[in-house]
Amino acid sequence: MWKDKGKSFGSLATRAVHAGEGRQKYADSLTTPIVQSSTFTFKDSKEIEAYTKEKKDRFEYGRYGNPTEKIAERRLADLEGAEDCLVFSSGMMAITTTILALVRTGDHIIMTDDSYKKTLEFCNSYLKRFGIECTIVPFGDYEALEAAIKPNTRFIFSESPTNPYLNVFDLVRFNEIARRHKIMSIIDSTFATPFNQRPLEFGIDLVTHSATKYLAGHNDILAGCVLGKKEIIDKIRALHKSMGGLIDPHCCYLLLRGLKTFPLRVEHQNKSALTVARFLEGHAGIQKVYYPFLESHRHYTIAKEQMVGGGGVVSFDIKGDLELAKRFMDALEMIYIAPSLGGVETLITHPATVSYYDYTREARYELGITDTLFRLSVGIEDVQDIMGDIERALAKARK
């Protein structure tokens, strides 16, 4: 809960605007200033001693921290309910730096098979070069997950909801397994955001986000973050200083700007996405719809128990073949064809020809990536316009 001069503000909407910053800012600016400096000066030798010996909290060099960055970290920590936060130049930098900071040669980690493609690739390929073993288990198979734990297992990592089928982890059960075996738990909560789900409240050790998506919300920056207890974040921060994957001050300013409207955007996107999901589920041209707050979703009960809303992403399979899928995509007029999500514009992507273009059809289908699967990121436009564009495109594709 954010406090200012003894006043407490419990509302997420209020904290998204004010948390992490003082009331009076440089030059009486209303918005957080961009401190565009790579280097910070010392007044004299006594100030150097206070910094190096007494660990006085101040800035020295941009790679070790920046005032604008620090405010963004404090606001994110407040929204997620975390002791500390560390921001990065991208979501993948947040994930890879976090993993590398927590493992050493000879360690073992566990990931679920529904995790992001590049996260799995990093663990299956690059970590093995350093003698770190990774076991991939089927998402939702808690018996397989527990059976995969070894004496040298450091942590379990998963996303929730996942991409593109929006599967939802039972965080209570996930945490219970990790605690019983005394290993860490990490959840990538990008699709949920702190508005819809806060894994730390379920006992999860670390939460990561691609802040590029809903947190910034305008498809104009790349950013990532990891949140949790300060003692764990400090370990990651130490490696971060060497890795150098820092976010620049201007990006932090834009992230702070996006965070001010993030609860409003996500609440609107929750409602619109559920409306779109129900529309698609009742459409004769749609084979299957995937959305956590649809009763037909296999994790509907879990999602309703631990999430405020189902999020802004809807995945669906249309009836037809690859050529019809391409015609549908080409017929869209308002919705943009683009691979990201979480922004104010509605975007659609076709995993078979974008994310998995380099896979054989057989390999794609083994992963559940069909020729007719689409992932829709619902923006903040009028929901009737979004559904109208889909309706027209589906009709045109079948002519």
C-alpha positions in Angstrom: 0.0 0.0 0.0 1.4 3.4 -1.0 1.7 6.1 1.6 2.3 9.8 1.4 2.7 11.9 4.5 0.9 9.4 6.6 -2.0 9.0 4.2 -2.6 5.5 2.8 -4.1 4.9 -0.6 -5.2 1.3 -1.1 -6.8 1.6 -4.6 -4.8 0.0 -7.4 -5.9 2.8 -9.7 -4.6 5.5 -7.4 -1.3 3.7 -6.7 -0.8 3.3 -10.5 -0.7 7.0 -10.8 1.2 8.0 -7.6 3.1 5.1 -6.1 6.9 5.2 -5.9 7.4 9.0 -6.2 7.5 12.0 -3.9 4.9 14.7 -4.1 7.5 17.4 -4.8 9.7 16.7 -7.8 12.6 18.5 -9.5 11.6 22.0 -10.8 8.1 21.4 -9.4 7.3 19.1 -12.3 4.1 17.2 -12.1 5.4 14.2 -14.0 8.5 12.3 -13.1 11.5 14.0 -14.8 13.7 12.1 -17.2 17.2 12.1 -15.7 19.1 11.7 -19.0 22.6 11.2 -17.6 25.0 8.3 -17.8 27.2 9.6 -15.0 26.5 11.2 -11.6 29.0 13.5 -9.8 30.3 13.6 -6.2 30.5 16.9 -4.4 33.7 15.9 -2.5 35.7 13.1 -1.0 33.4 12.9 2.0 30.5 12.1 -0.2 32.5 9.4 -1.9 33.3 7.8 1.5 29.7 8.0 2.5 28.7 6.2 -0.7 31.4 3.5 -0.6 31.8 2.9 3.1 28.4 3.8 4.6 26.5 2.5 1.5 24.6 5.8 1.2 21.8 5.4 -1.2 22.6 7.5 -4.3 23.6 7.2 -8.0 27.1 6.7 -9.5 26.9 5.4 -13.0 23.9 4.8 -15.2 24.4 1.0 -15.5 24.0 0.8 -11.7 20.8 2.8 -11.5 19.0 5.9 -12.5 16.5 8.1 -10.6 13.8 7.7 -13.3 14.4 4.0 -13.3 14.2 3.8 -9.5 10.8 5.4 -9.4 9.5 2.9 -12.1 10.8 0.0 -10.0 9.2 1.3 -6.8 5.8 1.8 -8.6 5.9 -1.7 -10.1 6.9 -3.2 -6.7 3.9 -1.5 -5.1 1.4 -2.7 -7.7 2.7 -6.3 -7.5 2.9 -6.3 -3.8 6.6 -7.0 -3.9 9.5 -6.0 -1.6 11.6 -5.0 -4.5 11.7 -4.8 -8.3 14.4 -4.7 -11.0 13.7 -3.4 -14.5 15.4 -4.5 -17.7 15.6 -3.6 -21.4 13.2 -6.3 -22.3 11.1 -9.2 -20.8 13.6 -11.8 -22.2 16.5 -9.9 -20.5 14.6 -10.1 -17.2 14.0 -13.8 -17.6 17.5 -14.8 -18.8 19.3 -12.6 -16.2 17.1 -13.9 -13.4 17.8 -17.5 -14.4 21.6 -17.0 -14.7 21.7 -15.3 -11.4 20.0 -18.2 -9.6 21.9 -21.2 -11.1 25.4 -22.6 -11.3 27.0 -25.4 -13.1 25.5 -28.8 -12.1 22.1 -27.3 -11.2 18.8 -28.5 -12.5 15.7 -26.5 -13.3 12.1 -27.4 -14.4 9.9 -25.6 -16.9 6.5 -26.2 -18.3 6.1 -27.0 -22.0 3.6 -24.1 -22.5 6.3 -21.5 -21.7 7.3 -18.9 -24.3 9.3 -20.3 -27.2 12.4 -18.2 -26.6 12.4 -19.0 -22.9 12.4 -22.7 -23.7 15.0 -22.2 -26.3 17.3 -20.4 -23.9 17.0 -23.2 -21.3 17.2 -26.1 -23.7 20.2 -24.8 -25.7 22.2 -22.1 -24.0 22.0 -23.3 -20.4 23.2 -26.7 -21.4 26.5 -25.2 -22.6 27.1 -24.3 -18.9 26.3 -27.6 -17.5 22.8 -26.7 -16.3 20.1 -29.3 -16.9 16.5 -28.4 -17.8 13.5 -30.7 -17.6 10.4 -29.8 -19.6 7.1 -31.1 -18.1 3.6 -30.9 -19.6 1.7 -27.9 -18.3 -0.9 -28.8 -15.7 0.6 -32.3 -15.0 1.4 -31.7 -11.3 2.4 -35.3 -10.8 5.0 -35.1 -13.6 6.2 -31.8 -12.2 6.8 -33.2 -8.8 8.4 -36.4 -10.2 10.9 -34.2 -12.2 12.3 -32.6 -9.0 15.8 -33.7 -8.2 18.2 -33.0 -5.2 19.9 -30.4 -7.4 16.7 -28.7 -8.6 16.9 -24.9 -8.1 13.5 -23.7 -9.2 10.3 -24.4 -11.2 9.4 -21.8 -13.9 6.1 -21.4 -15.7 3.9 -18.8 -17.3 0.3 -18.2 -16.2 -1.8 -17.6 -18.3 0.3 -19.2 -21.1 0.7 -18.3 -24.7 -1.3 -19.0 -26.9 -3.8 -21.3 -25.1 -4.1 -19.2 -22.0 -3.7 -22.1 -19.6 -3.8 -21.2 -16.0 -1.5 -22.7 -13.3 -3.0 -23.6 -9.9 -0.7 -21.3 -8.0 -1.7 -22.8 -4.6 -0.7 -26.2 -5.7 2.3 -24.9 -7.5 3.5 -23.2 -4.4 2.8 -26.2 -2.2 5.0 -28.4 -4.3 7.8 -25.9 -4.4 7.7 -25.3 -0.6 7.5 -29.0 0.2 10.7 -29.7 -1.8 12.4 -26.4 -0.6 12.9 -25.0 -4.1 12.1 -21.7 -5.6 9.0 -20.9 -7.8 8.9 -18.4 -10.6 5.9 -17.2 -12.6 5.8 -15.1 -15.7 2.6 -13.1 -15.2 2.8 -11.0 -18.3 -0.6 -12.0 -19.7 -2.3 -11.5 -16.3 -0.7 -8.2 -15.0 -0.9 -7.2 -11.4 -4.5 -6.1 -12.0 -5.8 -9.7 -12.7 -3.4 -11.8 -10.7 -0.6 -11.3 -8.1 1.3 -14.6 -7.7 3.4 -13.3 -4.7 0.2 -13.4 -2.7 0.0 -17.1 -3.3 3.5 -17.6 -2.0 5.4 -17.6 -5.3 9.0 -16.4 -4.9 9.5 -14.4 -8.1 7.3 -12.8 -10.7 8.5 -11.6 -14.1 6.7 -9.4 -16.7 7.4 -8.3 -20.2 6.5 -4.7 -19.4 6.4 -4.0 -23.1 2.9 -5.4 -23.0 0.1 -4.3 -20.7 2.2 -2.4 -18.2 3.5 0.2 -20.7 0.5 -0.5 -22.9 1.2 1.6 -26.0 3.4 -0.6 -28.2 6.2 1.9 -28.1 8.8 0.6 -25.7 10.6 -2.6 -24.8 10.9 -3.3 -21.1 10.9 -6.2 -18.5 11.0 -6.6 -14.8 11.4 -9.2 -12.0 9.8 -8.8 -8.6 10.0 -10.5 -5.2 11.9 -10.4 -1.9 14.7 -7.9 -1.7 17.3 -10.5 -0.8 16.6 -12.4 -4.1 16.3 -9.3 -6.2 19.7 -8.2 -4.8 21.3 -11.3 -6.2 19.8 -10.6 -9.6 20.8 -7.0 -9.5 24.4 -7.9 -8.9 24.5 -9.9 -12.1 22.4 -7.2 -13.9 25.2 -4.7 -13.3 27.6 -6.9 -15.1 25.3 -8.0 -17.9 24.3 -4.4 -18.7 20.8 -5.1 -20.0 19.6 -1.8 -18.5 16.5 0.2 -19.6 17.2 3.8 -20.5 15.6 6.8 -18.6 13.3 7.8 -21.4 11.8 4.2 -21.6 11.3 4.4 -17.8 9.4 7.7 -18.3 7.2 6.1 -20.9 6.7 3.0 -18.7 5.6 5.3 -15.8 3.2 7.1 -18.2 1.7 3.8 -19.3 1.3 2.6 -15.7 -0.9 5.5 -14.9 -3.7 4.2 -17.1 -2.8 0.5 -16.9 -5.7 -0.4 -14.5 -8.2 1.5 -16.7 -6.9 -0.2 -19.9 -6.8 -3.7 -18.5 -10.3 -3.5 -16.9 -11.7 -2.4 -20.3 -9.7 -5.1 -22.1 -11.0 -7.7 -19.7 -14.6 -6.8 -20.5 -14.0 -6.5 -24.3 -12.0 -9.8 -24.5 -14.7 -11.7 -22.7 -17.4 -10.3 -25.1 -15.3 -11.1 -28.1 -14.6 -14.6 -26.8 -18.3 -15.3 -26.3 -19.1 -13.9 -29.8 -16.5 -16.2 -31.3 -17.7 -19.2 -29.4 -21.1 -18.8 -30.8 -19.9 -18.2 -34.4 -20.5 -20.9 -37.0 -17.1 -20.3 -38.6 -15.1 -20.9 -35.4 -13.9 -24.3 -34.4 -12.6 -23.6 -30.8 -12.1 -20.6 -28.6 -9.5 -20.3 -25.7 -10.2 -17.8 -23.0 -9.8 -18.4 -19.2 -13.1 -16.9 -18.3 -15.1 -19.0 -20.7 -16.9 -21.9 -19.0 -15.5 -24.1 -21.8 -11.9 -23.4 -20.9 -10.3 -26.3 -19.1 -8.9 -24.0 -16.4 -12.0 -21.9 -16.0 -12.5 -22.9 -12.3 -8.9 -22.1 -11.3 -8.9 -18.9 -13.3 -12.1 -17.6 -11.6 -10.6 -18.5 -8.2 -7.3 -16.7 -8.6 -7.8 -14.0 -11.2 -9.9 -10.8 -11.3 -10.4 -10.9 -15.0 -9.4 -13.2 -17.9 -7.1 -10.7 -19.6 -7.1 -9.2 -23.0 -5.9 -12.1 -25.2 -8.3 -14.5 -26.9 -7.0 -17.4 -29.0 -9.2 -19.3 -31.5 -9.2 -21.9 -34.3 -11.3 -21.1 -37.3 -13.0 -23.8 -39.4 -11.1 -24.4 -42.7 -7.5 -24.8 -43.9 -4.3 -22.7 -44.1 -5.4 -20.9 -47.3 -8.7 -19.8 -45.7 -6.8 -18.7 -42.6 -4.6 -16.4 -44.8 -7.7 -15.0 -46.6 -9.3 -14.2 -43.2 -6.2 -12.5 -42.0 -5.8 -10.5 -45.2 -9.5 -9.4 -45.1 -9.1 -7.6 -41.7 -9.4 -3.8 -42.0 -9.1 -2.3 -38.5 -7.2 -5.0 -36.6 -3.5 -5.0 -37.3 -1.5 -8.1 -38.1 1.3 -8.0 -35.6 3.0 -10.4 -33.2 2.8 -8.5 -29.9 0.0 -7.9 -27.4 -1.2 -5.7 -24.5 -1.3 -2.3 -26.3 -4.2 0.0 -27.1 -4.6 -1.3 -30.6 -6.2 -4.7 -31.3 -3.6 -7.0 -32.9 -3.8 -10.5 -34.4 -1.1 -13.0 -35.1 -1.0 -16.3 -36.9 1.5 -18.5 -35.0 1.9 -21.0 -37.8 3.3 -18.4 -40.2 4.9 -16.0 -37.7 6.3 -17.5 -34.5 6.6 -21.1 -35.8 7.3 -20.4 -39.5 10.6 -22.3 -39.3 8.9 -25.5 -37.9 7.5 -28.3 -40.1 3.8 -28.7 -40.1 4.1 -31.9 -38.2 6.3 -30.3 -35.5 3.9 -27.4 -35.2 0.9 -29.7 -34.7 2.8 -31.7 -32.0 2.9 -28.4 -30.1 -0.8 -27.7 -30.8 0.0 -24.9 -33.3 -2.5 -25.6 -36.1 -2.9 -24.0 -39.5 -6.0 -22.2 -38.4 -5.0 -20.9 -34.9 -5.0 -17.2 -34.2 -4.2 -15.1 -31.2 -6.1 -11.9 -30.8 -4.9 -9.1 -28.5 -7.9 -7.0 -27.7 -7.2 -3.3 -27.6 -9.3 -0.4 -26.2 -11.4 0.2 -29.3 -15.2 -0.2 -29.2 -15.8 -3.9 -28.9 -18.5 -3.8 -31.6 -16.0 -2.5 -34.1 -13.6 -5.3 -33.1 -16.2 -8.0 -33.6 -17.5 -6.3 -36.8 -14.1 -6.5 -38.3 -13.7 -10.2 -37.5 -17.2 -10.9 -38.8 -16.6 -9.2 -42.1 -13.2 -10.9 -42.5 -14.6 -14.3 -41.8 -17.4 -13.8 -44.3 -15.0 -12.5 -47.0 -12.6 -15.4 -46.5 -15.4 -17.9 -47.4 -16.6 -16.2 -50.6 
